[in-house]
């Protein structure tokens, strides 16, 4: 349906081409009607965002071929970086790197960050950020652990495990929803909201525990069954949980209206709002989802490490954001995919494991991850300029 003289409208999930629309731009439509200025009713990929991680792009004829190829290489270049890291550490420590035990450890350690990364992917796609994921994980773990301590401690049964897990999930969900409300309704920038949430959640956790990791905080059944248990004696349950979470929310992002609205809001929130999408409510839901998955991550952490690790999550946000950006998500919104995040999560995991094997101090590991994040953001901006050039 033409929107204006010289303009054209891309289909749902397609890309907006330069059509010279007078007074406006064409957007994806779904049974919509052209309005003044040539904009149709936008749904899903309202500004031509491809479900698989695309974004508004110019006509290919106006962009150099090398720039188009680089801009489209989201998961490909990330996977290439991962392979280079694996090759480097394998050559440096052939006897200790990539053994069966090492692979299991990498996958298990990455599982928790993958769950956090899935939630962060949604937030980044809507052009938001969440710096509080590590602190929300700690707070959820602390409240869950306090219930366990008073209902059997290490000897607690599966009933206590179920309730404590529910407490962790609800804590994360409510905290995320509160932050989403502040972003969407109170119009506080997400950087400020989640930075404040980072400090507040950690502070509450320290008040509850007195700053010490409580004893008897984890049921032995949870640790033996989930933390150290393996499906068919081969695959750690933590990896299974992370895989299931990735598949479910990857499909939600790629195949449902919720996912299409997520891309639409990240690409152009005003166009999405004019199309009838309740942008504020959707933002609250996205941040609530991130909090929910932080709550799930807290249960996984308790199961594996057997402690709340109050002081051990100060760089979780750095690792998770690094993974999401490495996976091809744009901090400007409108682009990203769960598949890319899966690949991106393993880069810090492999990097950290390799540096440990090479006896590099923890402080330098954090420096390395920070450098990788800066490089990833720079490349994201470079690719963005390549897509818009012409």
C-alpha positions as CSV (number, residue, x, y, z in Angstrom):
1,X,0.0,0.0,0.0
2,X,1.7,3.2,-1.0
3,X,1.8,5.7,1.8
4,X,2.7,8.9,-0.1
5,X,3.9,10.2,-3.4
6,X,7.0,8.3,-4.3
7,X,6.9,6.2,-1.1
8,X,6.5,2.5,-0.6
9,X,5.8,0.3,2.4
10,X,7.8,-2.7,3.4
11,X,6.1,-5.9,4.6
12,X,6.1,-7.1,8.1
13,X,9.6,-8.0,9.1
14,X,11.0,-6.4,6.0
15,X,13.2,-3.4,5.6
16,X,12.3,0.1,4.8
17,X,13.8,1.2,1.5
18,X,14.4,4.7,0.4
19,X,11.4,5.5,-1.7
20,X,11.4,9.3,-1.4
21,X,8.2,9.5,0.6
22,X,7.0,13.0,0.8
23,X,6.7,14.3,4.4
24,X,7.3,10.9,6.1
25,X,8.6,7.4,5.9
26,X,7.0,4.1,5.0
27,X,6.7,1.6,7.8
28,X,5.6,-2.0,8.0
29,X,1.9,-2.5,8.0
30,X,-0.6,-5.2,8.9
31,X,-4.0,-4.3,7.4
32,X,-3.2,-0.7,8.1
33,X,-4.1,2.4,6.3
34,X,-1.9,5.1,5.0
35,X,-2.0,8.3,7.0
36,X,-0.7,11.8,6.5
37,X,2.9,11.9,5.6
38,X,2.9,8.3,4.2
39,X,3.2,6.3,7.4
40,X,1.0,3.2,7.7
41,X,-0.1,1.4,10.8
42,X,3.1,-0.1,12.1
43,X,3.0,-3.4,13.9
44,X,5.7,-6.0,14.8
45,X,8.6,-4.7,12.8
46,X,7.1,-1.2,12.6
47,X,10.1,0.4,11.1
48,X,11.1,-2.5,8.9
49,X,12.9,-4.5,11.5
50,X,13.6,-8.0,10.5
51,X,12.6,-10.5,13.2
52,X,15.9,-12.2,13.1
53,X,17.8,-9.1,14.3
54,X,17.4,-6.6,11.5
55,X,17.0,-2.9,11.7
56,X,15.9,0.0,9.5
57,X,18.3,0.1,6.6
58,X,18.8,2.2,3.5
59,X,18.4,1.0,0.0
60,X,21.2,-1.5,-0.8
61,X,22.0,0.4,-4.0
62,X,23.2,3.4,-1.9
63,X,25.5,1.4,0.4
64,X,28.9,0.1,-0.6
65,X,29.1,-3.7,-0.8
66,X,31.8,-4.1,1.9
67,X,29.7,-2.1,4.3
68,X,26.5,-4.1,3.6
69,X,28.4,-7.4,4.2
70,X,30.0,-6.2,7.4
71,X,26.7,-4.9,8.7
72,X,25.0,-8.2,8.0
73,X,27.7,-10.3,9.6
74,X,26.1,-10.2,13.1
75,X,26.5,-13.8,14.3
76,X,29.1,-14.7,11.8
77,X,31.8,-12.4,13.0
78,X,31.0,-13.2,16.6
79,X,31.4,-16.9,15.9
80,X,34.7,-16.2,14.2
81,X,36.0,-14.4,17.2
82,X,35.0,-17.3,19.4
83,X,36.8,-19.7,17.1
84,X,40.0,-17.5,17.2
85,X,39.9,-17.6,21.0
86,X,39.5,-21.3,21.1
87,X,42.4,-21.8,18.6
88,X,44.7,-19.5,20.6
89,X,44.1,-21.1,24.0
90,X,44.3,-24.6,22.5
91,X,47.6,-23.8,20.9
92,X,48.9,-22.2,24.2
93,X,47.7,-25.0,26.5
94,X,47.0,-28.0,24.4
95,X,47.1,-30.4,27.3
96,X,44.7,-28.6,29.6
97,X,42.3,-26.5,27.3
98,X,39.3,-28.1,25.7
99,X,39.4,-31.3,27.7
100,X,36.1,-32.9,28.4
101,X,36.2,-31.6,31.9
102,X,37.1,-28.1,30.7
103,X,34.3,-28.1,28.1
104,X,31.8,-29.1,30.9
105,X,33.1,-26.3,33.1
106,X,32.8,-23.7,30.4
107,X,29.3,-24.7,29.5
108,X,28.2,-24.8,33.2
109,X,29.8,-21.4,34.0
110,X,28.2,-19.9,30.9
111,X,24.8,-21.3,31.7
112,X,23.9,-18.7,34.3
113,X,25.2,-15.8,32.3
114,X,23.3,-17.1,29.3
115,X,20.0,-17.0,31.3
116,X,20.8,-13.4,32.3
117,X,21.9,-12.6,28.7
118,X,18.5,-13.7,27.3
119,X,16.7,-11.1,29.4
120,X,19.3,-8.5,28.6
121,X,18.8,-9.1,24.9
122,X,15.2,-8.0,25.1
123,X,16.2,-4.8,27.1
124,X,18.9,-3.9,24.6
125,X,16.6,-4.4,21.6
126,X,14.2,-1.8,23.1
127,X,17.1,0.6,23.4
128,X,17.4,0.1,27.1
129,X,20.0,-1.1,29.5
130,X,20.0,-2.9,32.8
131,X,23.0,-2.5,35.1
132,X,21.3,-4.1,38.0
133,X,21.1,-7.8,36.9
134,X,24.0,-8.9,39.2
135,X,22.5,-7.2,42.3
136,X,19.0,-8.4,41.5
137,X,20.4,-11.9,41.3
138,X,22.0,-11.4,44.7
139,X,18.8,-10.0,46.3
140,X,16.8,-12.9,44.9
141,X,19.3,-15.4,46.2
142,X,19.4,-13.8,49.6
143,X,15.6,-13.8,50.1
144,X,15.4,-17.4,48.7
145,X,18.2,-18.5,51.1
146,X,16.6,-16.9,54.1
147,X,13.5,-18.9,53.6
148,X,15.5,-22.1,53.2
149,X,17.5,-21.4,56.4
150,X,14.3,-21.1,58.4
151,X,12.7,-24.2,56.8
152,X,15.2,-26.9,57.1
153,X,18.5,-25.4,55.9
154,X,20.8,-27.9,54.2
155,X,18.4,-30.7,55.1
156,X,15.4,-29.0,53.5
157,X,13.2,-31.1,51.2
158,X,11.9,-30.4,47.7
159,X,8.9,-28.6,49.0
160,X,11.2,-25.9,50.6
161,X,13.2,-25.9,47.3
162,X,10.0,-25.2,45.3
163,X,8.9,-22.3,47.6
164,X,12.4,-20.8,47.8
165,X,12.7,-20.9,44.0
166,X,9.3,-19.2,43.7
167,X,10.5,-16.5,46.1
168,X,13.6,-15.9,43.9
169,X,11.5,-15.7,40.7
170,X,8.9,-13.3,42.2
171,X,11.6,-11.1,43.7
172,X,13.3,-10.7,40.4
173,X,10.0,-10.2,38.5
174,X,8.8,-7.5,40.9
175,X,12.1,-5.7,41.0
176,X,12.3,-5.7,37.2
177,X,8.7,-4.5,36.9
178,X,9.4,-1.6,39.2
179,X,12.4,-0.5,37.2
180,X,10.4,-0.9,34.0
181,X,7.7,1.3,35.5
182,X,10.2,4.0,36.4
183,X,11.6,3.9,32.8
184,X,8.2,3.8,31.0
185,X,5.9,5.9,33.2
186,X,8.2,8.1,35.3
187,X,10.4,8.7,32.2
188,X,13.7,8.2,34.1
189,X,16.5,7.2,31.8
190,X,17.2,3.4,32.1
191,X,20.8,4.0,32.8
192,X,19.9,6.0,36.0
193,X,17.1,3.6,37.0
194,X,19.2,0.5,36.8
195,X,22.3,2.1,38.2
196,X,20.2,3.1,41.2
197,X,18.7,-0.4,41.2
198,X,22.2,-1.9,41.2
199,X,23.0,-0.2,44.5
200,X,19.6,-0.5,46.1
201,X,19.2,-4.2,45.5
202,X,22.7,-5.0,46.7
203,X,22.2,-2.7,49.8
204,X,19.0,-4.5,50.8
205,X,20.7,-7.9,50.4
206,X,23.5,-6.7,52.7
207,X,21.0,-5.3,55.3
208,X,19.2,-8.6,55.4
209,X,22.3,-10.7,55.8
210,X,24.6,-8.2,57.7
211,X,26.9,-8.4,54.7
212,X,27.8,-12.0,55.3
213,X,26.9,-15.1,53.2
214,X,24.5,-17.0,55.4
215,X,25.2,-20.6,56.4
216,X,22.8,-23.4,55.5
217,X,21.3,-21.3,52.7
218,X,21.0,-24.1,50.2
219,X,19.2,-27.4,50.3
220,X,21.4,-30.4,49.8
221,X,18.8,-31.8,47.5
222,X,19.0,-28.7,45.3
223,X,22.7,-28.9,45.1
224,X,22.9,-32.6,44.4
225,X,19.9,-32.8,42.1
226,X,20.3,-29.5,40.1
227,X,23.7,-28.0,40.8
228,X,25.8,-31.2,40.3
229,X,23.2,-33.5,38.7
230,X,23.4,-34.4,35.0
231,X,20.8,-35.5,32.5
232,X,21.5,-39.1,31.5
233,X,24.7,-38.7,33.5
234,X,26.2,-36.6,30.8
235,X,24.7,-33.1,30.5
236,X,24.6,-30.8,33.6
237,X,21.1,-29.8,34.6
238,X,22.2,-26.2,34.7
239,X,23.0,-26.4,31.0
240,X,19.7,-28.0,30.3
241,X,17.9,-25.2,32.1
242,X,19.8,-22.6,30.2
243,X,19.1,-24.3,26.9
244,X,15.4,-24.6,27.6
245,X,15.3,-20.9,28.6
246,X,17.1,-19.9,25.4
247,X,14.8,-21.9,23.2
248,X,11.6,-20.6,24.8
249,X,12.5,-16.9,24.8
250,X,14.3,-17.1,21.5
251,X,11.1,-18.4,19.9
252,X,9.1,-15.7,21.7
253,X,11.4,-13.0,20.3
254,X,11.4,-14.4,16.8
255,X,7.9,-15.8,16.3
256,X,5.4,-13.9,18.5
257,X,3.7,-10.5,18.6
258,X,5.6,-9.8,21.8
259,X,8.9,-10.2,19.9
260,X,7.7,-8.1,16.9
261,X,6.6,-5.3,19.3
262,X,10.0,-5.5,21.0
263,X,11.8,-4.8,17.7
264,X,9.3,-2.2,16.7
265,X,9.8,-0.2,19.9
266,X,13.5,-0.4,19.7
267,X,13.5,0.8,16.1
268,X,11.1,3.7,16.5
269,X,9.0,4.0,19.7
270,X,6.9,6.9,18.4
271,X,6.0,5.0,15.2
272,X,5.2,2.0,17.3
273,X,3.0,4.1,19.6
274,X,1.1,5.6,16.7
275,X,0.5,2.1,15.4
276,X,-1.4,1.2,18.5
277,X,1.3,-0.6,20.5
278,X,1.1,0.2,24.2
279,X,4.8,1.1,24.5
280,X,4.8,1.8,28.2
281,X,3.2,-1.5,29.2
282,X,5.6,-3.4,26.9
283,X,8.6,-1.7,28.4
284,X,7.4,-2.7,31.9
285,X,7.0,-6.3,30.7
286,X,10.5,-6.4,29.1
287,X,12.2,-5.2,32.3
288,X,10.0,-7.6,34.4
289,X,11.2,-10.4,32.1
290,X,14.8,-9.5,32.7
291,X,14.2,-9.5,36.5
292,X,12.5,-12.8,36.3
293,X,15.4,-14.4,34.5
294,X,17.8,-12.8,37.1
295,X,15.7,-14.6,39.7
296,X,16.1,-17.9,37.8
297,X,19.8,-17.3,37.6
298,X,20.0,-16.8,41.4
299,X,18.5,-20.3,41.9
300,X,21.0,-21.7,39.5
301,X,23.8,-19.9,41.3
302,X,22.7,-21.2,44.7
303,X,22.4,-24.8,43.3
304,X,25.9,-24.7,41.8
305,X,27.9,-22.7,44.3
306,X,26.0,-23.3,47.5
307,X,26.2,-19.7,48.6
308,X,24.7,-16.3,47.9
309,X,28.1,-14.8,47.0
310,X,27.0,-11.3,48.0
311,X,30.3,-9.8,47.0
312,X,30.8,-11.9,43.9
313,X,28.5,-10.2,41.3
314,X,29.9,-6.7,40.9
315,X,30.9,-7.4,37.2
316,X,27.9,-9.5,36.2
317,X,26.4,-6.6,34.3
318,X,29.7,-6.1,32.4
319,X,29.8,-9.7,31.4
320,X,26.2,-9.9,30.3
321,X,26.1,-6.7,28.3
322,X,29.4,-7.7,26.7
323,X,27.9,-11.0,25.6
324,X,24.7,-9.3,24.2
325,X,26.6,-6.7,22.2
326,X,29.1,-9.2,21.0
327,X,26.1,-11.2,19.8
328,X,25.1,-8.4,17.4
329,X,22.6,-6.5,19.5
330,X,22.8,-2.7,19.0
331,X,22.8,-0.4,22.0
332,X,20.8,2.0,19.8
333,X,18.0,-0.5,19.8
334,X,16.0,-2.4,17.2
335,X,18.5,-5.1,16.5
336,X,19.7,-8.3,18.2
337,X,18.9,-12.0,18.5
338,X,19.0,-14.7,21.2
339,X,21.2,-16.8,18.9
340,X,23.7,-14.0,18.8
341,X,23.7,-13.8,22.6
342,X,24.3,-17.5,22.9
343,X,27.5,-17.1,20.8
344,X,28.4,-13.9,22.6
345,X,28.1,-15.5,26.1
346,X,30.7,-18.1,25.3
347,X,33.4,-15.5,24.3
348,X,33.8,-14.1,27.9
349,X,33.4,-17.7,29.2
350,X,36.2,-19.1,27.0
351,X,38.3,-15.9,27.6
352,X,38.0,-16.2,31.3
353,X,38.7,-20.0,31.4
354,X,41.7,-19.6,29.1
355,X,43.2,-16.9,31.2
356,X,42.7,-18.9,34.3
357,X,44.5,-21.9,32.7
358,X,47.3,-19.5,31.7
359,X,47.6,-18.3,35.4
360,X,46.5,-14.8,34.6
361,X,45.3,-12.9,37.7
362,X,41.6,-12.2,38.2
363,X,42.1,-8.4,37.8
364,X,43.6,-8.8,34.3
365,X,40.6,-11.1,33.4
366,X,38.3,-8.2,34.2
367,X,40.5,-5.8,32.2
368,X,40.3,-8.2,29.2
369,X,36.5,-8.4,29.3
370,X,36.3,-4.6,29.6
371,X,38.5,-4.2,26.5
372,X,36.3,-6.7,24.6
373,X,33.2,-4.8,25.5
374,X,34.7,-1.5,24.3
375,X,35.8,-3.1,21.0
376,X,32.4,-4.7,20.5
377,X,30.6,-1.3,21.0
378,X,33.0,0.4,18.6
379,X,32.4,-2.3,16.0
380,X,28.6,-1.9,16.5
381,X,28.9,1.8,15.8
382,X,31.1,1.1,12.8
383,X,28.5,-1.4,11.4
384,X,25.7,1.1,12.1
385,X,27.5,3.8,10.1
386,X,28.0,1.3,7.3
387,X,24.3,0.5,7.1
388,X,23.3,4.2,7.1
389,X,25.9,5.3,4.6
390,X,24.7,6.3,1.2
